[in-house]
Amino acid sequence: MGTSARPELRVLTAAQLVASTGDGAYIVTSALYFTGVVGMSPAQVGVGLTLGWAVGAVAGVPLGHLADRRGPRGVAVVLALATAVAVASFVLVRSFAPFVVVVCAYGAAQTGLSAARQALLAGLVDTASRTRARAALQSSHNAGLAVGAALGGLALHLNVREAYLTVLLADAACFVVAALVLLRLPSVPAAPVSSDPRMAVLRDRPYALVTLINTVMLLYMPMLSLIVPLWIAQRTAAPTWTVSALLLVNTAGVVLFQVRVARRIRGLADASSAVRLAGLVMLGACGVFALSSFGSSPWSAVAVLLTGVGLQVAAELLLASGSWEISFTLAPDDKQGQYQGFFGSGTAVARMLGPALLTTLVMGWGTLGWVALGLVFVGAGAAMPPAVRWARRRATVDGAGALPR
């Protein structure tokens, strides 16, 4: 990574760390706040969150396009402040309808902010260093989540309304601080107006296929946050605290090793191979998680589950590093915002559809469901290299020139 980009990367990392600290506290407390304090049913919360991430998935492209045309720094600052307003508004929610409105605003602001930050990164860091820079940001993101989750745990321990409200306001304050930190970055010029269609990414079929494949791979997210905890509670002899141990291993693994793995990715060929390998490793993780239901020893179950999450985090590191390289390299430089917004919509879709799909598959089918899920990961990983080759050929034919191998 060029030395000239390091000060900017430190500022981006600081903004990411502050924002994700607020996110971590929000994530661990929000469900109990909305059900226990606001008084909504779990089904209402689930429907509201699904609608919110659906809006986020749709909003990512136009907000990313706005970042391209108005400059990513200013748009990122505005969307960080919009996220702060949305989070603070949860304090005023008393019923389902206002909750849906606020959570939709939250989903749109979060998805748009992610796209704008990616465009900002692309504008500040040279092409060869983007994946490694993105890995550094991901490490800081996970570190912030861990700190925030610990702070949120205090609110869960107190379990009073005032503690939950404090978490929400602290989360909002974190995004205000993140916006102020982003203002320290140099301004990235807006992309020049071109004759291409305004939403060119929506017509880029190879990039859409790559995004779809990545979305399927992102089903590991609800697998770890929802399915594995349910599996532990209902199908294994492991104690419930194992859930926290697995999340700690996952977070620590990303913080410690994401940058190291990203350093090995030096082009589209390496990136495609990493995603393909991630699918195979994820199959192994699914198989090990399935084995955790056999036997009656709690400690044996814990050991098997820790092995499974070790494989899962290895696959996550490979997938993240490969997908960042693919998403940046295949996107035109003057359209990074809208392309990153489109690629990032896969996260919202996985969060939106993944819980229902994986609950039906794994909790309904048991061991066979784990195997089927693992084969889905293998198939998606295997599909990525030919999809990337198609996208590379399409870019060359369209006059973009030869892309890095």
RABEL-V960636 format. One record per residue. SS is DSSP state (A for helix, B for strand, O for the rest). OMEGA is omega in degrees with one decimal (none if undefined). NEAR is the number of other C-alpha atoms within 10 Angstrom. Layout:
ss=<SS	SS>
omega=<OMEGA	OMEGA>
near=<NEAR	NEAR>
This chain:
ss=<O	O	A	A	A	A	A	A	A	A	A	A	A	A	A	A	A	A	A	A	A	A	A	A	A	A	A	A	A	A	A	A	A	A	A	A	A	A	O	O	O	A	A	A	A	A	A	A	A	A	A	A	A	A	A	A	A	A	A	A	A	A	A	A	A	A	A	A	A	A	O	A	A	A	A	A	A	A	A	A	A	A	A	A	A	A	A	A	A	A	A	A	O	O	O	A	A	A	A	A	A	A	A	A	A	A	A	A	A	A	A	A	A	A	A	A	A	A	A	A	A	A	A	A	O	O	A	A	A	A	A	A	A	A	A	A	A	A	A	A	A	A	A	A	A	A	A	A	A	A	A	A	A	A	A	A	A	A	O	O	A	A	A	A	A	A	A	A	A	A	A	A	A	A	A	A	A	A	A	A	A	A	O	O	O	O	O	O	O	O	O	O	O	O	O	O	O	O	O	A	A	A	A	O	A	A	A	A	A	A	A	A	A	A	A	A	A	O	O	A	A	A	A	A	A	A	A	A	A	A	A	A	A	A	A	O	O	O	O	O	O	A	A	A	A	A	A	A	A	A	A	A	A	A	A	A	A	A	A	A	A	A	O	O	O	O	O	A	A	A	A	A	A	A	A	A	A	A	A	A	A	A	A	A	A	A	A	A	A	A	A	O	O	O	O	O	O	A	A	A	A	A	A	A	A	A	A	A	A	A	A	A	A	A	A	A	A	A	A	A	A	A	A	A	A	A	A	A	A	O	O	O	A	A	A	A	A	A	A	A	A	A	A	A	A	A	A	A	A	A	A	A	A	A	A	A	A	A	A	A	A	A	A	A	A	O	A	A	A	A	A	A	A	A	A	A	A	A	A	A	A	A	A	A	A	A	A	A	A	A	A	A	A	A	A	A	A	O	O	O	O	O	O	O	O>
omega=<-177.9	-178.6	-178.5	-177.3	-172.9	177.0	178.7	179.5	177.7	178.3	177.3	179.9	178.8	178.5	178.7	-178.5	-178.8	-178.0	-177.6	173.7	174.9	179.0	-178.5	178.1	179.6	-174.8	-174.7	-176.2	-169.5	-176.4	-179.9	176.6	-176.3	179.8	-174.2	-177.6	179.7	176.6	177.0	177.6	175.2	179.0	178.6	178.4	179.4	179.0	-179.7	179.6	177.2	178.2	-179.2	179.8	174.4	176.1	178.3	179.5	-179.6	-173.6	-174.1	-176.6	179.9	177.7	173.8	176.0	176.7	177.5	177.1	-171.6	-178.4	-176.4	-172.4	-178.2	-178.9	179.5	178.0	178.8	-179.9	-178.4	173.2	176.9	177.5	176.2	178.1	179.2	-179.2	-179.6	178.6	-179.3	177.0	178.4	-176.5	-176.6	179.2	-177.1	-171.8	-175.1	176.5	177.8	180.0	-179.8	-176.6	-177.5	174.7	176.1	178.5	-180.0	179.4	-178.4	-179.4	-179.1	177.9	178.4	178.0	179.1	-179.3	177.7	178.1	177.5	177.6	176.8	-179.7	-179.4	-175.7	-173.3	-179.8	-172.2	-175.3	-174.3	-172.1	-178.1	178.1	177.1	178.9	177.5	177.8	177.7	179.2	177.1	178.0	177.7	-179.0	176.5	177.1	177.6	-179.4	178.7	179.7	178.5	177.2	177.6	177.1	178.0	176.3	177.7	177.7	179.0	178.9	175.0	174.5	-175.0	-176.9	179.6	179.1	178.2	177.4	178.4	-179.3	179.8	176.7	177.0	177.6	179.2	178.5	179.9	173.6	177.9	178.7	178.1	179.2	177.9	179.9	178.3	178.1	-179.9	173.6	179.7	175.2	-176.9	174.6	178.5	178.3	178.4	-179.2	179.3	179.1	175.3	-175.0	179.9	-174.3	-177.5	-179.1	178.0	-178.2	-174.5	177.0	179.2	176.8	178.1	177.5	179.0	178.8	179.2	178.5	178.0	177.5	179.0	-178.5	174.7	174.2	-176.3	175.7	176.8	-177.1	-174.2	-175.1	-170.5	179.0	175.1	177.6	179.2	179.3	-176.0	-170.9	-170.5	-176.8	176.5	-177.4	175.9	-175.5	179.8	177.5	179.3	179.5	179.5	-179.8	178.3	177.6	178.1	179.7	-178.5	-179.9	179.7	179.4	-179.0	-173.1	-167.3	-175.5	-179.3	179.8	179.5	-178.3	-179.9	-178.1	-178.2	-175.3	177.8	-175.8	179.8	177.2	-177.9	179.5	178.7	179.3	179.2	178.2	178.2	178.1	177.7	179.8	179.6	178.3	173.9	177.0	178.8	179.3	178.4	179.5	177.1	178.5	-178.8	-176.8	-179.4	-179.1	179.1	-176.3	-178.4	177.7	-176.1	175.3	178.7	178.8	-179.2	179.6	-179.4	177.5	175.2	179.2	-179.0	173.8	175.7	-179.4	-178.4	175.5	177.4	178.6	179.3	178.8	-178.8	-177.6	-178.0	179.7	-176.3	176.9	179.1	-179.3	-175.9	179.5	-172.7	-178.2	-179.6	174.3	-176.4	-178.3	-179.6	-177.8	-177.6	-177.9	178.4	177.7	175.3	178.8	179.8	-179.8	177.6	176.7	177.4	179.1	179.7	178.9	177.5	-176.3	-173.8	-174.2	-176.7	-179.6	-178.5	-175.0	176.3	178.3	-174.8	-172.2	-177.2	178.1	-175.4	177.7	-176.8	178.6	177.9	177.2	179.5	179.4	178.4	177.8	178.3	174.3	177.6	179.7	-180.0	179.5	179.4	179.6	-178.9	-174.7	-178.6	177.8	177.9	178.4	177.8	176.6	-179.9	178.8	177.9	-179.8	179.8	179.5	179.7	-178.7	174.7	-178.8	-178.3	-178.2	177.6	178.8	179.6	none>
near=<15	9	8	11	15	14	11	18	20	15	17	25	22	20	25	26	25	26	28	27	27	28	27	25	27	25	14	19	23	18	16	17	24	23	15	15	17	18	14	18	13	14	10	18	19	14	13	21	20	22	18	23	27	20	22	29	25	19	22	31	27	19	28	33	30	20	31	29	19	16	22	32	27	18	23	29	22	16	25	29	23	22	27	28	20	23	26	21	18	21	17	13	16	14	13	17	11	15	23	20	15	21	24	23	21	26	26	26	27	24	29	36	27	22	34	33	25	27	30	28	25	24	22	20	22	15	15	16	17	22	33	24	25	25	24	23	24	22	24	24	25	23	23	25	25	22	19	26	22	16	19	26	16	15	21	16	9	11	16	13	13	12	17	25	19	15	27	27	19	21	26	26	20	25	28	23	19	25	24	15	18	25	16	12	17	11	15	19	14	17	19	11	10	8	6	7	9	13	15	14	23	14	10	15	14	20	26	18	17	24	25	18	22	27	22	19	28	22	23	25	16	20	21	18	14	16	22	23	19	18	20	22	16	12	16	23	19	24	13	13	12	19	21	11	15	23	17	12	15	21	19	17	19	25	21	13	16	25	21	15	19	27	14	16	22	17	17	23	17	18	29	28	18	26	32	24	20	29	27	20	23	29	24	21	27	27	20	22	25	24	17	27	20	13	11	12	12	15	12	15	23	22	13	21	27	23	17	24	24	17	20	26	26	22	25	25	22	26	26	26	28	29	24	21	26	26	24	20	21	22	20	16	16	19	24	30	34	32	34	29	32	29	28	24	28	21	23	25	22	22	21	22	15	23	20	12	14	20	20	14	19	23	19	11	13	17	20	15	20	23	22	18	22	21	18	19	29	22	17	22	25	20	19	25	21	12	20	22	16	17	23	23	16	17	20	13	11	9	8	13	11	11	14	12	12>
